[in-house]
Amino acid sequence: GGQDELRRDNAALQTERVRLWETMGKLQEYVVLTRALDGAVEDHIAGVDTTDPAQADTLRSDVLFPVRQKQQDLLTQLAVCAQGYLAMDVVRRNNEELIKGVDRAATTTVSALRISVMLASALDNQRKVVDQVNALRGTTEDLIRGNAEMLATQSGEIQRIAADPAVGAETLRNAFQEIYRTLDAIDTYKVRATETMAATVESLTSELRQAGGRLERSRTQGALEGGLG
């Protein structure tokens, strides 16, 4: 579509350049004519100026001025046409290069783009696989490292458990010491208790002696009172 637009522009520019060339040819003729008229008027004024300066000034104002003004306008128009003709030629040449550029874009550039897109997609897939492999490798290494650490730690614990008794010797020794102290305390208590018990027995024996007479008296009084009743 871009190429078609450029070709249409070039066709229009070429038509306009042909017209401008014809116009410039006519302008060139007019410029030659006005230049010749300018020279003739100037020569006539120069001849009149020697005899009638006032008339010469009138001719300069009324004849030479419009001739030169027309000549100036024609040259200006000719310059504009020449500039436009050259500018159109530059645009036409640039359009032709652009048309070639579109052909290159449609072949080489598009092919390069297609290859680049394919490579980008392939490299992206490759990157994803590399990341997955690295992730799997990292996870595996972490598991192996963790298993090795656990194996070393737990093996030591297991060997310690295997070497140690079910109950620690120090614990048993302390327990025996406590039992021994308890038994000694019991023996000491019993020894002291025998002395206390002996005193208690003696005291109870004395009390019972005193109570024996009273018990007998109480029994006798109860029998007498029962008989009387």
ABEGO torsion letter per residue (X at the ends): XAAAAAAAAAAAAAAAAAAAAAAAAAAAAAAAAAAAAAAAAAAAAAAAAAABAAAAAAAAAAAAAAAAAAAAAAAAAAAAAAAAAAAAAAAAAAAAAAAAAAAAAABAAAAAAAAAAAAAAAAAAAAAAAAAAAAAAAAAAAAAAAAAAAAAAAAAAAAAAAABBABBAAAAAAAAAAAAAAAAAAAAAAAAAAAAAAAAAAAAAAAAAAAAAAAAAAAAAAAAAAAAX
